[in-house]
Amino acid sequence: EFLASDRKVVLLPPCMKAKLNDGCEAVETPLGERCMACEPGCRVHQLTKLGEKHGFAVMVMAHDLDVFSGNEATSTPAGQTGVVGVSCPLTNVAGGWEMKKIGAPAQGILLDYCGCPWHWHEDGIATDINFKQVLKVLGIKD
C-alpha cells in the first residue's frame, strides 16, 4: 500500500533541525513546517533537497503528532499519501498507530540517536538519520 501511494511525505521531528530553537526560518503549513533552506548543513535542508531530486516532500512535524489530532486538512489525502515518520522510539510506534487510524499507508524510521529536549537531552542536540535508509524505505534506488 505504501509503495503504491500516489505521493510520499517524509515527516521529520523538530530535533533534526540544525537550529533547534532560534533562527530556523521554516514556515508553517497544515502538515508541519516546510524548510526554507536557511542552513546548508542542516539535515532537514539536505533531506528536503534529496526529496526535490527524487519526488517526495519533507515536512518538520509538530511534536508528538499534534498535526493529526482531528485536523481535516491533514486527513483528507490519507488514502493517496504514503507517510514516512521519522522519530525516536518513544513516538515511532505510536505514530504508526496514528497513521493506521486515519488510513494513511505509513512506514517508520528510527533516528540514529536521540537528542530532543522533550525526552532525551537537557539542552537538545540535533539528531540524524541515514539517508540511504530513507531512500530504501521509499523504494528509490540512488
The first five atom37 places (N, CA, C, CB, O) and aatype in JSON, in Angstrom:
{
  "aatype": [6, 13, 10, 0, 15, 3, 1, 11, 19, 19, 10, 10, 14, 14, 4, 12, 11, 0, 11, 10, 2, 3, 7, 4, 6, 0, 19, 6, 16, 14, 10, 7, 6, 1, 4, 12, 0, 4, 6, 14, 7, 4, 1, 19, 8, 5, 10, 16, 11, 10, 7, 6, 11, 8, 7, 13, 0, 19, 12, 19, 12, 0, 8, 3, 10, 3, 19, 13, 15, 7, 2, 6, 0, 16, 15, 16, 14, 0, 7, 5, 16, 7, 19, 19, 7, 19, 15, 4, 14, 10, 16, 2, 19, 0, 7, 7, 17, 6, 12, 11, 11, 9, 7, 0, 14, 0, 5, 7, 9, 10, 10, 3, 18, 4, 7, 4, 14, 17, 8, 17, 8, 6, 3, 7, 9, 0, 16, 3, 9, 2, 13, 11, 5, 19, 10, 11, 19, 10, 7, 9, 11, 3],
  "atom_mask": [
    [1, 1, 1, 1, 1],
    [1, 1, 1, 1, 1],
    [1, 1, 1, 1, 1],
    [1, 1, 1, 1, 1],
    [1, 1, 1, 1, 1],
    [1, 1, 1, 1, 1],
    [1, 1, 1, 1, 1],
    [1, 1, 1, 1, 1],
    [1, 1, 1, 1, 1],
    [1, 1, 1, 1, 1],
    [1, 1, 1, 1, 1],
    [1, 1, 1, 1, 1],
    [1, 1, 1, 1, 1],
    [1, 1, 1, 1, 1],
    [1, 1, 1, 1, 1],
    [1, 1, 1, 1, 1],
    [1, 1, 1, 1, 1],
    [1, 1, 1, 1, 1],
    [1, 1, 1, 1, 1],
    [1, 1, 1, 1, 1],
    [1, 1, 1, 1, 1],
    [1, 1, 1, 1, 1],
    [1, 1, 1, 0, 1],
    [1, 1, 1, 1, 1],
    [1, 1, 1, 1, 1],
    [1, 1, 1, 1, 1],
    [1, 1, 1, 1, 1],
    [1, 1, 1, 1, 1],
    [1, 1, 1, 1, 1],
    [1, 1, 1, 1, 1],
    [1, 1, 1, 1, 1],
    [1, 1, 1, 0, 1],
    [1, 1, 1, 1, 1],
    [1, 1, 1, 1, 1],
    [1, 1, 1, 1, 1],
    [1, 1, 1, 1, 1],
    [1, 1, 1, 1, 1],
    [1, 1, 1, 1, 1],
    [1, 1, 1, 1, 1],
    [1, 1, 1, 1, 1],
    [1, 1, 1, 0, 1],
    [1, 1, 1, 1, 1],
    [1, 1, 1, 1, 1],
    [1, 1, 1, 1, 1],
    [1, 1, 1, 1, 1],
    [1, 1, 1, 1, 1],
    [1, 1, 1, 1, 1],
    [1, 1, 1, 1, 1],
    [1, 1, 1, 1, 1],
    [1, 1, 1, 1, 1],
    [1, 1, 1, 0, 1],
    [1, 1, 1, 1, 1],
    [1, 1, 1, 1, 1],
    [1, 1, 1, 1, 1],
    [1, 1, 1, 0, 1],
    [1, 1, 1, 1, 1],
    [1, 1, 1, 1, 1],
    [1, 1, 1, 1, 1],
    [1, 1, 1, 1, 1],
    [1, 1, 1, 1, 1],
    [1, 1, 1, 1, 1],
    [1, 1, 1, 1, 1],
    [1, 1, 1, 1, 1],
    [1, 1, 1, 1, 1],
    [1, 1, 1, 1, 1],
    [1, 1, 1, 1, 1],
    [1, 1, 1, 1, 1],
    [1, 1, 1, 1, 1],
    [1, 1, 1, 1, 1],
    [1, 1, 1, 0, 1],
    [1, 1, 1, 1, 1],
    [1, 1, 1, 1, 1],
    [1, 1, 1, 1, 1],
    [1, 1, 1, 1, 1],
    [1, 1, 1, 1, 1],
    [1, 1, 1, 1, 1],
    [1, 1, 1, 1, 1],
    [1, 1, 1, 1, 1],
    [1, 1, 1, 0, 1],
    [1, 1, 1, 1, 1],
    [1, 1, 1, 1, 1],
    [1, 1, 1, 0, 1],
    [1, 1, 1, 1, 1],
    [1, 1, 1, 1, 1],
    [1, 1, 1, 0, 1],
    [1, 1, 1, 1, 1],
    [1, 1, 1, 1, 1],
    [1, 1, 1, 1, 1],
    [1, 1, 1, 1, 1],
    [1, 1, 1, 1, 1],
    [1, 1, 1, 1, 1],
    [1, 1, 1, 1, 1],
    [1, 1, 1, 1, 1],
    [1, 1, 1, 1, 1],
    [1, 1, 1, 0, 1],
    [1, 1, 1, 0, 1],
    [1, 1, 1, 1, 1],
    [1, 1, 1, 1, 1],
    [1, 1, 1, 1, 1],
    [1, 1, 1, 1, 1],
    [1, 1, 1, 1, 1],
    [1, 1, 1, 1, 1],
    [1, 1, 1, 0, 1],
    [1, 1, 1, 1, 1],
    [1, 1, 1, 1, 1],
    [1, 1, 1, 1, 1],
    [1, 1, 1, 1, 1],
    [1, 1, 1, 0, 1],
    [1, 1, 1, 1, 1],
    [1, 1, 1, 1, 1],
    [1, 1, 1, 1, 1],
    [1, 1, 1, 1, 1],
    [1, 1, 1, 1, 1],
    [1, 1, 1, 1, 1],
    [1, 1, 1, 0, 1],
    [1, 1, 1, 1, 1],
    [1, 1, 1, 1, 1],
    [1, 1, 1, 1, 1],
    [1, 1, 1, 1, 1],
    [1, 1, 1, 1, 1],
    [1, 1, 1, 1, 1],
    [1, 1, 1, 1, 1],
    [1, 1, 1, 1, 1],
    [1, 1, 1, 0, 1],
    [1, 1, 1, 1, 1],
    [1, 1, 1, 1, 1],
    [1, 1, 1, 1, 1],
    [1, 1, 1, 1, 1],
    [1, 1, 1, 1, 1],
    [1, 1, 1, 1, 1],
    [1, 1, 1, 1, 1],
    [1, 1, 1, 1, 1],
    [1, 1, 1, 1, 1],
    [1, 1, 1, 1, 1],
    [1, 1, 1, 1, 1],
    [1, 1, 1, 1, 1],
    [1, 1, 1, 1, 1],
    [1, 1, 1, 1, 1],
    [1, 1, 1, 0, 1],
    [1, 1, 1, 1, 1],
    [1, 1, 1, 1, 1],
    [1, 1, 1, 1, 1]
  ],
  "atom_positions": [
    [[0.82, -1.2, 0.0], [0.0, 0.0, 0.0], [0.86, 1.25, 0.0], [-0.93, 0.0, 1.2], [0.61, 2.19, -0.75]],
    [[1.88, 1.25, 0.86], [2.73, 2.43, 0.97], [3.45, 2.72, -0.35], [3.75, 2.24, 2.1], [3.39, 3.85, -0.84]],
    [[4.11, 1.72, -0.91], [4.86, 1.95, -2.15], [3.96, 2.31, -3.31], [5.66, 0.72, -2.49], [4.4, 2.99, -4.24]],
    [[2.7, 1.88, -3.28], [1.77, 2.18, -4.36], [1.1, 3.54, -4.22], [0.71, 1.11, -4.43], [0.37, 3.96, -5.12]],
    [[1.32, 4.23, -3.12], [0.65, 5.53, -2.9], [1.13, 6.57, -3.92], [0.91, 6.03, -1.47], [2.28, 6.55, -4.35]],
    [[0.21, 7.47, -4.28], [0.47, 8.48, -5.3], [1.58, 9.45, -4.91], [-0.79, 9.26, -5.58], [2.36, 9.88, -5.76]],
    [[1.64, 9.78, -3.65], [2.54, 10.81, -3.16], [3.2, 10.31, -1.88], [1.79, 12.15, -2.91], [2.59, 9.57, -1.11]],
    [[4.44, 10.72, -1.66], [5.15, 10.33, -0.43], [5.56, 11.58, 0.34], [6.4, 9.45, -0.76], [6.02, 12.56, -0.25]],
    [[5.39, 11.53, 1.65], [5.79, 12.62, 2.52], [6.64, 12.04, 3.65], [4.55, 13.39, 3.09], [6.25, 11.06, 4.28]],
    [[7.79, 12.64, 3.89], [8.66, 12.25, 4.99], [8.46, 13.29, 6.09], [10.18, 12.15, 4.55], [8.73, 14.48, 5.9]],
    [[7.97, 12.84, 7.25], [7.75, 13.73, 8.39], [8.92, 13.6, 9.35], [6.4, 13.4, 9.11], [9.17, 12.53, 9.9]],
    [[9.63, 14.7, 9.55], [10.8, 14.72, 10.41], [10.46, 15.36, 11.75], [11.96, 15.46, 9.73], [9.59, 16.22, 11.82]],
    [[11.15, 14.96, 12.8], [10.94, 15.6, 14.1], [11.71, 16.92, 14.16], [11.37, 14.66, 15.24], [12.72, 17.08, 13.48]],
    [[11.24, 17.86, 14.98], [11.95, 19.15, 15.09], [13.38, 19.01, 15.61], [11.18, 20.07, 16.0], [14.19, 19.91, 15.4]],
    [[13.69, 17.91, 16.28], [15.05, 17.74, 16.81], [16.08, 17.51, 15.72], [15.07, 16.58, 17.78], [17.27, 17.46, 16.01]],
    [[15.66, 17.36, 14.46], [16.62, 17.22, 13.37], [17.1, 18.56, 12.83], [16.01, 16.42, 12.24], [18.04, 18.61, 12.05]],
    [[16.47, 19.65, 13.24], [16.88, 20.97, 12.77], [18.26, 21.33, 13.31], [15.85, 22.04, 13.2], [18.59, 21.01, 14.45]],
    [[19.06, 21.99, 12.49], [20.37, 22.46, 12.93], [20.19, 23.58, 13.97], [21.22, 22.95, 11.73], [20.97, 23.7, 14.92]],
    [[19.19, 24.39, 13.75], [18.87, 25.48, 14.68], [17.63, 25.06, 15.46], [18.65, 26.86, 13.93], [16.51, 25.33, 15.03]],
    [[17.83, 24.41, 16.59], [16.72, 23.81, 17.32], [15.69, 24.82, 17.81], [17.25, 23.05, 18.49], [14.49, 24.56, 17.7]],
    [[16.11, 25.93, 18.34], [15.14, 26.86, 18.92], [15.03, 28.16, 18.14], [15.52, 27.17, 20.35], [13.96, 28.5, 17.64]],
    [[16.11, 28.88, 18.03], [16.07, 30.19, 17.38], [16.78, 30.16, 16.05], [16.68, 31.25, 18.28], [17.76, 29.44, 15.87]],
    [[16.29, 30.95, 15.12], [16.99, 31.12, 13.86], [16.5, 30.29, 12.7], [0.0, 0.0, 0.0], [16.8, 30.62, 11.55]],
    [[15.76, 29.23, 12.95], [15.23, 28.41, 11.86], [14.15, 29.21, 11.14], [14.67, 27.04, 12.39], [13.26, 29.78, 11.78]],
    [[14.23, 29.25, 9.82], [13.28, 30.04, 9.03], [12.18, 29.2, 8.39], [14.02, 30.78, 7.96], [11.51, 29.67, 7.47]],
    [[11.98, 27.98, 8.86], [10.92, 27.12, 8.31], [9.56, 27.81, 8.45], [10.9, 25.73, 9.02], [9.33, 28.55, 9.4]],
    [[8.67, 27.56, 7.49], [7.34, 28.16, 7.52], [6.29, 27.11, 7.85], [7.01, 28.83, 6.16], [6.41, 25.94, 7.46]],
    [[5.27, 27.52, 8.58], [4.19, 26.63, 8.99], [3.28, 26.29, 7.81], [3.37, 27.27, 10.11], [2.98, 27.14, 6.98]],
    [[2.86, 25.03, 7.76], [1.85, 24.56, 6.81], [0.89, 23.68, 7.6], [2.5, 23.77, 5.58], [1.15, 23.38, 8.77]],
    [[-0.22, 23.24, 7.01], [-1.13, 22.36, 7.76], [-0.49, 21.04, 8.21], [-2.34, 22.05, 6.92], [-0.96, 20.44, 9.18]],
    [[0.56, 20.56, 7.53], [1.21, 19.31, 7.9], [2.47, 19.5, 8.72], [1.54, 18.53, 6.66], [3.14, 18.52, 9.05]],
    [[2.81, 20.71, 9.06], [4.03, 20.98, 9.81], [4.82, 22.08, 9.14], [0.0, 0.0, 0.0], [4.28, 22.86, 8.36]],
    [[6.1, 22.13, 9.43], [6.94, 23.18, 8.88], [7.64, 22.73, 7.6], [7.97, 23.62, 9.91], [8.04, 21.57, 7.47]],
    [[7.78, 23.67, 6.67], [8.5, 23.42, 5.42], [9.82, 24.17, 5.48], [7.65, 23.86, 4.17], [9.85, 25.36, 5.78]],
    [[10.89, 23.47, 5.19], [12.24, 24.03, 5.24], [12.39, 25.15, 4.21], [13.3, 22.94, 4.99], [11.93, 25.03, 3.07]],
    [[13.05, 26.24, 4.63], [13.32, 27.37, 3.74], [14.81, 27.5, 3.43], [12.8, 28.66, 4.36], [15.25, 28.54, 2.94]],
    [[15.57, 26.47, 3.7], [16.99, 26.39, 3.32], [17.85, 27.47, 3.98], [17.13, 26.48, 1.82], [18.73, 28.04, 3.33]],
    [[17.61, 27.73, 5.25], [18.38, 28.78, 5.93], [19.76, 28.31, 6.37], [17.61, 29.28, 7.13], [20.64, 29.14, 6.62]],
    [[19.96, 27.01, 6.47], [21.24, 26.47, 6.97], [21.66, 25.29, 6.1], [21.11, 26.03, 8.46], [21.1, 24.2, 6.23]],
    [[22.64, 25.48, 5.2], [23.05, 24.4, 4.3], [23.47, 23.11, 5.0], [24.18, 24.87, 3.44], [23.27, 22.02, 4.46]],
    [[24.04, 23.19, 6.18], [24.49, 22.0, 6.9], [23.39, 21.28, 7.67], [0.0, 0.0, 0.0], [23.64, 20.22, 8.25]],
    [[22.2, 21.82, 7.67], [21.07, 21.23, 8.4], [20.6, 19.96, 7.68], [19.89, 22.24, 8.53], [20.43, 19.96, 6.46]],
    [[20.39, 18.9, 8.44], [19.95, 17.63, 7.85], [18.53, 17.74, 7.28], [20.01, 16.51, 8.89], [18.2, 17.05, 6.32]],
    [[17.69, 18.6, 7.85], [16.35, 18.81, 7.29], [16.49, 19.43, 5.9], [15.49, 19.74, 8.22], [15.83, 18.99, 4.96]],
    [[17.34, 20.43, 5.78], [17.58, 21.07, 4.48], [18.12, 20.05, 3.47], [18.57, 22.24, 4.63], [17.65, 20.0, 2.33]],
    [[19.09, 19.24, 3.88], [19.69, 18.27, 2.98], [18.69, 17.21, 2.53], [20.88, 17.6, 3.66], [18.68, 16.82, 1.36]],
    [[17.85, 16.75, 3.45], [16.83, 15.76, 3.07], [15.76, 16.4, 2.19], [16.19, 15.14, 4.33], [15.22, 15.74, 1.3]],
    [[15.45, 17.66, 2.42], [14.49, 18.38, 1.57], [15.02, 18.45, 0.14], [14.23, 19.81, 2.11], [14.26, 18.24, -0.81]],
    [[16.31, 18.73, -0.02], [16.92, 18.77, -1.36], [16.88, 17.38, -2.01], [18.39, 19.28, -1.27], [16.63, 17.25, -3.21]],
    [[17.14, 16.33, -1.21], [17.07, 14.97, -1.72], [15.63, 14.65, -2.17], [17.54, 13.96, -0.65], [15.43, 14.0, -3.19]],
    [[14.66, 15.12, -1.4], [13.26, 14.93, -1.76], [12.9, 15.62, -3.06], [0.0, 0.0, 0.0], [12.16, 15.06, -3.88]],
    [[13.42, 16.83, -3.27], [13.17, 17.54, -4.53], [13.73, 16.74, -5.71], [13.79, 18.95, -4.49], [13.12, 16.68, -6.77]],
    [[14.88, 16.13, -5.51], [15.52, 15.34, -6.57], [14.73, 14.07, -6.89], [16.94, 14.97, -6.16], [14.65, 13.67, -8.05]],
    [[14.15, 13.45, -5.85], [13.51, 12.14, -6.03], [11.98, 12.16, -5.93], [14.05, 11.19, -5.01], [11.35, 11.1, -5.98]],
    [[11.38, 13.33, -5.8], [9.93, 13.42, -5.86], [9.17, 13.09, -4.58], [0.0, 0.0, 0.0], [8.04, 12.6, -4.65]],
    [[9.75, 13.36, -3.43], [8.99, 13.22, -2.18], [9.09, 14.52, -1.39], [9.52, 12.03, -1.33], [10.07, 15.25, -1.49]],
    [[8.06, 14.78, -0.61], [8.01, 16.0, 0.2], [8.62, 15.73, 1.58], [6.56, 16.52, 0.34], [8.6, 14.59, 2.06]],
    [[9.15, 16.77, 2.19], [9.72, 16.68, 3.53], [9.1, 17.78, 4.38], [11.27, 16.79, 3.49], [9.11, 18.95, 3.99]],
    [[8.59, 17.4, 5.53], [8.0, 18.37, 6.46], [8.56, 18.11, 7.85], [6.44, 18.27, 6.47], [8.87, 16.97, 8.21]],
    [[8.68, 19.18, 8.64], [9.05, 19.03, 10.05], [7.75, 19.01, 10.82], [10.01, 20.18, 10.54], [6.99, 19.98, 10.82]],
    [[7.5, 17.91, 11.47], [6.25, 17.64, 12.15], [6.23, 18.26, 13.55], [6.0, 16.15, 12.24], [7.26, 18.38, 14.21]],
    [[5.06, 18.65, 13.96], [4.89, 19.13, 15.32], [5.18, 17.97, 16.29], [3.46, 19.7, 15.54], [5.01, 16.81, 15.94]],
    [[5.59, 18.31, 17.47], [5.93, 17.31, 18.49], [4.75, 16.38, 18.78], [6.38, 18.0, 19.78], [3.62, 16.84, 18.91]],
    [[5.02, 15.09, 18.88], [4.03, 14.06, 19.22], [2.8, 14.03, 18.33], [3.58, 14.26, 20.62], [1.69, 13.8, 18.8]],
    [[2.99, 14.26, 17.03], [1.93, 14.1, 16.03], [0.71, 14.99, 16.27], [1.48, 12.67, 15.99], [-0.4, 14.62, 15.89]],
    [[0.89, 16.15, 16.87], [-0.22, 17.06, 17.12], [-0.96, 17.43, 15.83], [0.28, 18.31, 17.8], [-2.15, 17.73, 15.88]],
    [[-0.27, 17.43, 14.68], [-0.9, 17.83, 13.43], [-2.0, 16.86, 13.0], [0.14, 17.94, 12.34], [-2.82, 17.21, 12.15]],
    [[-2.03, 15.67, 13.55], [-3.03, 14.69, 13.15], [-4.19, 14.56, 14.12], [-2.38, 13.36, 12.98], [-4.96, 13.6, 14.03]],
    [[-4.34, 15.49, 15.02], [-5.39, 15.39, 16.04], [-6.73, 15.91, 15.51], [-4.98, 16.15, 17.3], [-7.24, 16.91, 16.0]],
    [[-7.27, 15.23, 14.52], [-8.6, 15.57, 14.01], [-8.62, 16.7, 13.01], [0.0, 0.0, 0.0], [-9.71, 17.14, 12.64]],
    [[-7.51, 17.18, 12.54], [-7.45, 18.25, 11.58], [-7.84, 17.71, 10.2], [-6.03, 18.89, 11.54], [-7.13, 16.88, 9.63]],
    [[-8.96, 18.19, 9.68], [-9.47, 17.69, 8.4], [-8.5, 17.91, 7.25], [-10.79, 18.36, 8.09], [-8.44, 17.09, 6.32]],
    [[-7.73, 18.99, 7.29], [-6.78, 19.28, 6.21], [-5.69, 18.23, 6.13], [-6.16, 20.65, 6.41], [-5.16, 17.97, 5.05]],
    [[-5.35, 17.62, 7.25], [-4.28, 16.63, 7.22], [-4.81, 15.23, 6.93], [-3.54, 16.62, 8.53], [-4.05, 14.38, 6.45]],
    [[-6.08, 14.96, 7.19], [-6.58, 13.61, 6.99], [-7.21, 13.4, 5.61], [-7.6, 13.29, 8.06], [-7.4, 12.26, 5.21]],
    [[-7.52, 14.45, 4.88], [-8.15, 14.32, 3.58], [-7.35, 13.48, 2.6], [-8.38, 15.67, 3.0], [-7.92, 12.58, 1.98]],
    [[-6.04, 13.73, 2.41], [-5.32, 12.96, 1.39], [-4.77, 11.62, 1.88], [-4.2, 13.77, 0.86], [-3.91, 11.04, 1.22]],
    [[-5.25, 11.13, 3.01], [-4.64, 9.96, 3.64], [-4.56, 8.76, 2.71], [-5.42, 9.58, 4.86], [-3.53, 8.07, 2.7]],
    [[-5.59, 8.48, 1.94], [-5.58, 7.31, 1.08], [-4.61, 7.42, -0.07], [0.0, 0.0, 0.0], [-4.22, 6.4, -0.64]],
    [[-4.21, 8.62, -0.44], [-3.34, 8.83, -1.58], [-1.9, 9.13, -1.18], [-3.87, 9.96, -2.41], [-1.01, 9.08, -2.03]],
    [[-1.65, 9.42, 0.06], [-0.33, 9.84, 0.5], [0.31, 8.8, 1.4], [-0.42, 11.17, 1.23], [-0.26, 8.41, 2.42]],
    [[1.5, 8.36, 1.02], [2.29, 7.47, 1.86], [3.14, 8.31, 2.79], [0.0, 0.0, 0.0], [3.77, 9.27, 2.35]],
    [[3.17, 7.97, 4.05], [3.88, 8.76, 5.05], [5.03, 7.96, 5.63], [2.92, 9.21, 6.17], [4.86, 6.81, 6.04]],
    [[6.22, 8.58, 5.68], [7.36, 8.02, 6.39], [7.55, 8.89, 7.62], [8.66, 7.98, 5.49], [7.88, 10.07, 7.52]],
    [[7.34, 8.3, 8.78], [7.52, 9.02, 10.03], [8.89, 8.73, 10.61], [0.0, 0.0, 0.0], [9.23, 7.57, 10.85]],
    [[9.66, 9.77, 10.84], [10.99, 9.64, 11.43], [10.9, 10.14, 12.86], [12.06, 10.45, 10.62], [10.42, 11.25, 13.11]],
    [[11.35, 9.32, 13.8], [11.28, 9.74, 15.2], [12.11, 8.84, 16.09], [9.82, 9.75, 15.68], [12.73, 7.87, 15.64]],
    [[12.1, 9.18, 17.37], [12.74, 8.35, 18.38], [11.82, 7.17, 18.69], [13.06, 9.17, 19.67], [10.66, 7.17, 18.29]],
    [[12.32, 6.17, 19.4], [11.48, 5.0, 19.72], [10.21, 5.35, 20.5], [12.28, 4.01, 20.51], [9.2, 4.67, 20.36]],
    [[10.26, 6.4, 21.31], [9.08, 6.75, 22.11], [7.88, 7.13, 21.25], [9.41, 7.89, 23.04], [6.74, 6.89, 21.66]],
    [[8.11, 7.73, 20.09], [6.98, 8.18, 19.28], [6.78, 7.4, 17.99], [7.16, 9.62, 18.95], [5.74, 7.54, 17.35]],
    [[7.74, 6.57, 17.57], [7.63, 5.89, 16.29], [6.48, 4.89, 16.25], [8.92, 5.19, 15.98], [5.7, 4.89, 15.3]],
    [[6.37, 4.07, 17.25], [5.28, 3.07, 17.26], [3.92, 3.76, 17.39], [5.48, 2.07, 18.42], [2.99, 3.43, 16.66]],
    [[3.82, 4.71, 18.32], [2.54, 5.43, 18.48], [2.17, 6.16, 17.2], [2.63, 6.43, 19.65], [1.0, 6.2, 16.83]],
    [[3.16, 6.73, 16.52], [2.9, 7.42, 15.26], [2.38, 6.47, 14.2], [0.0, 0.0, 0.0], [1.49, 6.84, 13.42]],
    [[2.91, 5.27, 14.15], [2.42, 4.27, 13.2], [0.96, 3.93, 13.44], [0.0, 0.0, 0.0], [0.18, 3.79, 12.49]],
    [[0.59, 3.8, 14.7], [-0.82, 3.53, 15.03], [-1.7, 4.72, 14.65], [-0.97, 3.21, 16.54], [-2.83, 4.52, 14.19]],
    [[-1.21, 5.94, 14.85], [-1.99, 7.13, 14.46], [-2.23, 7.15, 12.95], [-1.26, 8.42, 14.9], [-3.33, 7.46, 12.5]],
    [[-1.2, 6.83, 12.18], [-1.35, 6.79, 10.72], [-2.35, 5.72, 10.31], [0.02, 6.54, 10.05], [-3.15, 5.93, 9.4]],
    [[-2.3, 4.58, 10.96], [-3.25, 3.49, 10.66], [-4.68, 3.94, 10.94], [-2.91, 2.23, 11.5], [-5.59, 3.64, 10.17]],
    [[-4.88, 4.67, 12.05], [-6.22, 5.15, 12.41], [-6.82, 6.05, 11.34], [-6.18, 5.9, 13.72], [-8.02, 5.99, 11.08]],
    [[-5.98, 6.88, 10.7], [-6.53, 7.78, 9.67], [-6.46, 7.17, 8.27], [-5.78, 9.11, 9.69], [-6.84, 7.81, 7.29]],
    [[-5.97, 5.94, 8.18], [-5.96, 5.25, 6.9], [-4.79, 5.59, 5.99], [0.0, 0.0, 0.0], [-4.86, 5.35, 4.79]],
    [[-3.73, 6.15, 6.54], [-2.57, 6.51, 5.72], [-1.58, 5.36, 5.7], [-1.89, 7.79, 6.24], [-1.17, 4.88, 6.76]],
    [[-1.17, 4.89, 4.5], [-0.13, 3.87, 4.45], [1.18, 4.5, 4.94], [0.03, 3.3, 2.99], [1.61, 5.53, 4.42]],
    [[1.81, 3.87, 5.92], [2.96, 4.51, 6.56], [4.09, 3.53, 6.83], [2.53, 5.16, 7.86], [3.9, 2.32, 6.92]],
    [[5.27, 4.1, 6.96], [6.48, 3.4, 7.35], [7.14, 4.25, 8.43], [7.44, 3.14, 6.13], [6.95, 5.46, 8.47]],
    [[7.91, 3.62, 9.28], [8.62, 4.35, 10.32], [10.12, 4.14, 10.22], [0.0, 0.0, 0.0], [10.59, 3.05, 9.87]],
    [[10.86, 5.18, 10.51], [12.32, 5.11, 10.57], [12.76, 5.7, 11.9], [12.99, 5.86, 9.35], [12.35, 6.8, 12.27]],
    [[13.61, 4.96, 12.61], [14.13, 5.47, 13.87], [15.31, 6.4, 13.62], [14.55, 4.31, 14.79], [16.09, 6.2, 12.69]],
    [[15.43, 7.41, 14.46], [16.6, 8.29, 14.43], [17.85, 7.48, 14.73], [16.45, 9.45, 15.44], [17.78, 6.46, 15.42]],
    [[18.99, 7.92, 14.23], [20.27, 7.26, 14.53], [20.6, 7.38, 16.02], [21.41, 7.86, 13.69], [21.21, 6.48, 16.6]],
    [[20.18, 8.48, 16.63], [20.36, 8.7, 18.06], [19.32, 9.72, 18.51], [21.82, 9.18, 18.4], [18.79, 10.46, 17.69]],
    [[19.05, 9.76, 19.76], [18.02, 10.65, 20.3], [18.67, 11.86, 20.97], [17.12, 9.9, 21.31], [19.71, 11.72, 21.61]],
    [[18.07, 13.02, 20.83], [18.65, 14.21, 21.42], [17.68, 15.34, 21.67], [0.0, 0.0, 0.0], [18.11, 16.46, 21.95]],
    [[16.38, 15.1, 21.57], [15.44, 16.2, 21.75], [15.36, 16.63, 23.22], [14.05, 15.79, 21.26], [15.58, 15.82, 24.12]],
    [[15.06, 17.9, 23.46], [14.96, 18.39, 24.83], [13.69, 17.92, 25.56], [15.0, 19.9, 24.83], [13.58, 18.1, 26.77]],
    [[12.73, 17.33, 24.83], [11.49, 16.87, 25.46], [11.66, 15.53, 26.17], [10.39, 16.76, 24.43], [11.04, 15.28, 27.2]],
    [[12.53, 14.67, 25.61], [12.67, 13.32, 26.17], [14.08, 12.91, 26.55], [12.15, 12.34, 25.2], [14.27, 12.14, 27.49]],
    [[15.09, 13.42, 25.83], [16.39, 12.78, 25.87], [17.57, 13.61, 26.36], [16.7, 12.3, 24.56], [18.46, 13.07, 27.02]],
    [[17.6, 14.89, 26.07], [18.78, 15.7, 26.37], [18.34, 17.05, 26.93], [19.67, 15.89, 25.1], [17.48, 17.71, 26.36]],
    [[18.94, 17.44, 28.02], [18.52, 18.68, 28.7], [18.51, 19.9, 27.78], [19.44, 18.95, 29.87], [17.55, 20.67, 27.8]],
    [[19.55, 20.08, 26.98], [19.64, 21.24, 26.09], [19.16, 20.94, 24.68], [21.06, 21.75, 26.04], [18.84, 21.86, 23.92]],
    [[19.11, 19.68, 24.32], [18.75, 19.28, 22.96], [19.97, 19.32, 22.05], [0.0, 0.0, 0.0], [20.73, 20.28, 22.05]],
    [[20.14, 18.26, 21.28], [21.19, 18.21, 20.25], [20.53, 17.78, 18.95], [22.36, 17.23, 20.66], [19.61, 16.96, 18.95]],
    [[21.01, 18.33, 17.84], [20.43, 17.98, 16.54], [20.63, 16.49, 16.28], [21.07, 18.82, 15.41], [21.74, 15.97, 16.41]],
    [[19.57, 15.81, 15.91], [19.61, 14.38, 15.66], [19.81, 14.1, 14.18], [18.31, 13.71, 16.17], [19.9, 15.03, 13.38]],
    [[19.89, 12.82, 13.8], [20.21, 12.47, 12.43], [19.57, 11.15, 12.04], [21.72, 12.42, 12.23], [19.15, 10.37, 12.89]],
    [[19.51, 10.89, 10.73], [19.08, 9.61, 10.18], [19.97, 9.25, 9.0], [17.57, 9.66, 9.74], [20.7, 10.1, 8.48]],
    [[19.91, 8.01, 8.59], [20.66, 7.52, 7.45], [19.82, 7.77, 6.19], [21.01, 5.99, 7.61], [18.76, 7.18, 6.02]],
    [[20.32, 8.64, 5.31], [19.57, 8.98, 4.11], [19.39, 7.79, 3.18], [20.26, 10.11, 3.37], [18.38, 7.7, 2.49]],
    [[20.35, 6.87, 3.15], [20.21, 5.68, 2.32], [19.02, 4.83, 2.79], [21.51, 4.84, 2.34], [18.32, 4.22, 1.98]],
    [[18.8, 4.79, 4.09], [17.66, 4.05, 4.63], [16.35, 4.72, 4.23], [17.76, 3.95, 6.16], [15.37, 4.03, 3.94]],
    [[16.33, 6.04, 4.22], [15.12, 6.77, 3.78], [14.8, 6.39, 2.33], [15.32, 8.32, 3.91], [13.66, 6.06, 2.01]],
    [[15.79, 6.44, 1.47], [15.57, 6.09, 0.06], [15.12, 4.64, -0.08], [16.85, 6.32, -0.76], [14.24, 4.34, -0.89]],
    [[15.71, 3.74, 0.7], [15.33, 2.33, 0.66], [13.86, 2.15, 1.04], [16.23, 1.5, 1.6], [13.12, 1.43, 0.37]],
    [[13.43, 2.8, 2.11], [12.04, 2.7, 2.57], [11.09, 3.27, 1.53], [11.86, 3.43, 3.91], [9.98, 2.76, 1.35]],
    [[11.52, 4.32, 0.84], [10.7, 4.94, -0.2], [10.71, 4.15, -1.51], [11.18, 6.36, -0.45], [9.97, 4.48, -2.44]],
    [[11.54, 3.12, -1.59], [11.62, 2.32, -2.81], [12.39, 3.02, -3.91], [0.0, 0.0, 0.0], [12.15, 2.75, -5.09]],
    [[13.32, 3.91, -3.55], [14.1, 4.68, -4.52], [15.51, 4.11, -4.58], [14.12, 6.18, -4.16], [16.17, 3.94, -3.56]],
    [[15.95, 3.84, -5.79], [17.33, 3.38, -6.0], [18.16, 4.6, -6.38], [17.41, 2.26, -7.12], [17.84, 5.31, -7.33]],
    [[19.25, 4.85, -5.63], [20.07, 6.04, -5.9], [21.48, 5.64, -6.24], [20.06, 7.0, -4.7], [22.32, 6.5, -6.5]]
  ]
}
